[in-house]
Amino acid sequence: MPEIAPHIAHMPGSGVRHILERALRRPGTIILAVGEPGEVASPRIRDAAADAWREGAIRYTPNGGTPALREAIRAKLARENGLDVDIEQIWVTVGATQALHLAMALTLSRGDEVLVPDPGYTTFTMNAHLLQAVPVPYPLRPARDFQPDLAELDSLVTPRTRALIVNTPSNPLGSTFDRATLDELLALARRHDLWLISDEVYERFTWGAPHVSPATLDSDGHVLSVFSLSKTYAMTGARVGWLVTPPDWRQTMLRVQESVVSCVDEPSQRAAAEALTGDQAAVARSAAHYRENLSAATAALSARGLRYLTPTGAFYLWIDVSHVSGGDVTAWCERFLDQEGVAVAPGSAFGASGEGWIRVCVASDRAQLLEGLSRLPAPV
């Protein structure tokens, strides 16, 4: 029997999925490990997709997306992000996951290096391995409130470095980068002639300063921007995101998109267009719910003396359990699940700098969230 490509064997799995699958085998488990919004997408959004199915609108769409959706995205980017782009810079994808894969595939060749945040979203590293590129972690440490050390980051650049991935608001940290930090990161990218790939999936959920899209600071086409409807509109299963490219990439993108997925299905695109153009009250309610859950959760953790990173975005809590994890937080999470019936994501699943920490999603029911957190062992 032929063997699969050798580099696939070196591709890491998802430590979060490992915990989830273990949790799903235990009825009654409190699942706080997965970034799934607790809400259901608004009826008008679901109806838009259902109407497309009833009409038989299930044929191929243009590679870049339907004109209606691309125009809705263009208007959204101008209105909310301060980005003025041509419709041909917008490419509708199968979630942010495909948009991120496209961005990396377009900028990395075999053996190239890509700077990835550590702790950072697992797919950054997984994609690099799949593309036979080399992920180079740039540490985000507690001593700096998990903000990048620009001098250290600069020292990691080599002649093989081609791209820098920036994720704000951060999954898993719940942290954000301010405008000054993004300016410095872009200056680094320009200095070394790197692409900056910006993951902005949690853009609508910031707790303090407003979200800043790096592309608004970019004057010379270094930024590729990744967006999604999954978290904002509770549409994780609909799989709609988009990639914003520099100008004049149309011919390249037509070939690349055709080779990967051809196009995104029309029912999902209709739902996406309705989400972006319709009433946004549900997004505001979701944001209020997440922020209230974060406030309740951080108050509960503080009362018990548990250390955490104060969240400034997304809907995650990054919690220090090093007082009990014994240097192997993944093994501790497995024991915690088995003994206490609560699934949390091990910080080491997001990189070596996550050892001793866990990620908790606060987007679900508040009572379940607080009950799960109450089972965490407090420092003695």
N, C-alpha and C positions, 0 to 999 in steps of 0.2 A: 504494500500500500504506500503511495507517495506520502511524503511528510509535508506538513504546512511550512510556511516560510520561517526560517530559524529565528528571526527577530521577534516573532509573535510570542515565543516562549518567555521573552524578557519583559513583556508588557504587563504591568501590575494590574491586579484586580481592584475592585472598589471595596474598601474596608467598611464603608457605610452599608452597602448592599449585603455584605456578609452578616452584619448585625441584624439588618431587617429580615433577611431570610430566616435567621435563627429565631427572631421574635415572632414571625408569622406561624411558626410551628407551636407556639405557646398561646392558646386562647386566653384572652383577658389581659394580655400584656399592654402596658401603657407605652405607646410608641412615640418617642420624642426625637428619634434619630433621623428622620427624613424631612426634607424641606417641602412639605405639601401644605398648601393653604387649606385652612379649615372650611372656607366658604365653598359654595357651588356657584359656577358662572351664572350670571343673570339670565332670566328666561328669554329676554330679547336676543341675547347672544346665541343661546341654544336654538332658538326658533330660526335664526338666520341660517344656521347650518342645516336644520331640518327641512327648511324650505328648498334649499338647494338639492337635497336628496329627493324630495317629492317631485321637483321639476325635472329630475334626471340630469342635473348639471354636474356630471361626474366624468367629464372628458378632460383631456389634456388642457392645461392652461399655459400661458407664456412662461418661459424659463424663469424669468425674474419675478413672476407673480402677476396677478390680475391688475389691470390698470386701476381699478377702484381701490384695491388694497394699497398699492404702491403710492397712489395719490394721498390716501389717508395717512400713511406713514410719513410721507413728505411733509404734510401739513402738521402732523404731530411733532416732528423733529424741529420744525420752525417755531411752533408755538411753545413747546415745553423745554426744548434743549438749546434753543438759540442756534440751531444748525440749518443753514440754507444750502440744500443739496438738490441736484438734478435727480429726476425720477430714475434715470439710468445708473445712478450710484446706489440704488436700493435693490437688494436681492432677497426675496422672501425664501426662507429656509425651513427645514423640518426642525423647528425649535432653535434655541440658541446653540444647542449641541452641534447641529450641522453648520451653523454660521461660524462657530469657533473652529470646527474642523476645516472648513473652507479657508478661513483666514490663515491658519497654520500651514495648510497644504499649499497655498499660494505664495508663501514667503519662506518656507523651509525646504531644503534639499537634504538628502542623506548625509548624515554626519554634521549638519549644522547645529549650532547651539541656540537654545531659546531660554531666556531668563524667566523663571516662573516663581510666583510668590510661595513662601513656605512659612506658615501654613497657607495652603491655597486649594482651590477647587480641584478635585481629583482628576477631572478630565483634562486639565492642562498637561499633566504629566503623561496620562494614558495616550493622548493624541500624539505627543512627541514621540513616544516609543512606536506607535503604530506607523508613523511617517518616517521612521528610522532616523529621526533627529535626536538630539541629546538635551534633555531638560536639565537646566542648571538652576538649583534653588537659590533664591535670594531671601535670607532669613528675615522674618518679622518677629521681633523679640519683645517679651513683656517689659523689659527695662525702658523701651522706647514707645510703650503703649501700642506695640505692633505696627508702628510706622516704619517705612524703609529708611535705612542708613545709606544715604546717597554715596558717600565715599566708599563704603563696602560694596555697594552695588556696582559702582564704576570699576572697582578692582576685579570684578568677576567677568568683565567683558574681555573676550579674546578675539583673535582674527577670524574665528569661526562663528562668532555670535551674529545672529541675523535679526532677532526679534526680542521684544520685552513685553510680557503680559502684565497688564494692570487690571485689577478687579476692585471697583469701588461702586457701591457698597460691597463689602467683602462677604463671600461665602467661603469659609466658615466663621469668620471672626465677628461679623456685625460691626466692623469698623469702616471708616470712610477716609479718603484722601482729600484734603482741601485744595483750593486753587493754587496756592503757592507750591505745594508738594507736586501737583501735576505739572506745573510749569517747570520744575526742576527735573522731573522724569522726562518730559519732552526735550528739554535741553540736553539731557544725557543721550537720548535717542538721536538727536540731530548731530551731536558731537561724534558719535560712533557710527552714524549712518545706519540706524536700526529702524525696523518697523516697530510701532507701538500698537499692540492689539488690546483693545479696551472692552472688557466684559462689564456691561451695564445692566444686567438682568434685574437687579433690585433697585433701579433708579428711582422708582416712585415711593420708596420707603426710606426716608432719611429723618433723623431725629435731632434737629438743630439746624445746621447750615444746609442750604439747598444743594442738590446734586449738581456736579459740574461734569459735563462731557468733555473729555480730553480733546476731541476734534474741534471744539470751539476755540482752543488755544493753538491750533495747528495751522501754520501759514504755508507749509510746503509739502503736504501730502504724505506725512509719515504715519498717519493713524488709520487703522481699520476698526470699526466700531460694531460691537455685537449686542443685539437687543432681543427681548423676548416678551411675549404676552403671558407666559405661563404663570408667573407669580402675581403680576399686577391684576390679572382678571380671573385668577383661579382656573386657568385653562391648561394645566400641565399635560393632560392627555391629548389635547387637540394638536399639539406639536406645531406651533407657528412662532417663528422668530424672523430676524432679518439681519443681514450684513450690510453695512454702509462702507463702500470702497472709495478710494480717491477717484477723481474724474477720469473719464476716457478708458475705463476698463471693460466696456460693454462686450467687445468681441472676445476677450479672454473669459469673462464670466459666462457668456453663452456656452462656450465649450466645456468649461469646468462644471457648471450646474447640470448640463445635459448628461455628463458622464457619471454623475453621482446619483441624482434623484430625478432628473428631468424637470420636475415641477412639484409643487405642493398641491394637494387636492383642493378643489374649489369649495366644497362645504366648509372646510376649516378656514379657508381664506375669507369666505363670506362672514363667518363668525368673527374673525379678526377685524375685518373692516367695520362691522357693527360695534365691536368693543371700542375701537379707537374713535369713532365718530359719534356714538350715542352718549347718553347721560353718564357722567363720571361719578355719580354719587356713591356707587358701590365701592369704587376705589378708595374714596375718602373714608367710608365706613370701615373698610379693611384696614387701612392705615391706622385709624383710631383704635381698632380692636387690637392690633399688634402692639401698638405703643402702650396701651393699658395693660396688656399681658406682660410686656417687658417690665413695666413699673411694678406690677404685683410680684413678678418673679424675682427681680433684683432686690426688692424689699425683703422677701422671704429668705433669700440667700444671705443678705447682710445681717439679718436677725440671727442667723445661725453661724456667722463667722466664716462663711465660704467666700473665697476670693473669685472675682470674675472681671472680665473686661467690660467696662461701661459701654453699652452699644450706642452707636451713632447712626446706624443704618441696618437695613435688611430685617429679618425676624429670627435672629439666632442669638443665643447666649453662649459665650465662650467661658467655661468654668474650670477652675484649677482643682484637680483632685489628686495632685501629686502627693499629698499627705497619706493617701491610702493605695495609690496605684502601683507602688513598688517598682517603678521604672519600666513597667509594661502595661500601658493603659489599655491596650487592646484586650489582653487577658483579663484585666480588671473589669472592663465593660461586659465581657462574656459572663463573668461570675456575678456581676451586678444584675444582669438580665436573668440569670438562672435563679438567683436567690431572692431578688426583690421584685421581679416581674416588670422591670422598666428598661426600655431600650434607648440608649443614648449613643451618639457617634463618637468613637475614639479619636482624639485629636491627632494621633499618629497616622490616621488614615489620610490626613491632609498634608503630611510632610513630617520630617524628623523634628522640626521645631514645635510640633504639636504634642510631643510626648508629655504626659502628665496632665493634659487638658482634655475636656470633652466639649462637643457641640450639642446644644439642645435647641430644637425648633420650638418656638412659642406660638406658632400660628394656629394651634388647635384649641380645643376646649380649655378654658382657664382652670376649671376644677381639676381636670386630669393633669394639666401642667403642674399645678401646685402640689398635687398629691405625688406625682413622680419626683419632683424636686425635694419633697419632704423626706424621701427615702435615701437621699444622698447622705453619706456619713460626714458629719461635721468634724473639723479639726478638734483635737483634744485640747 
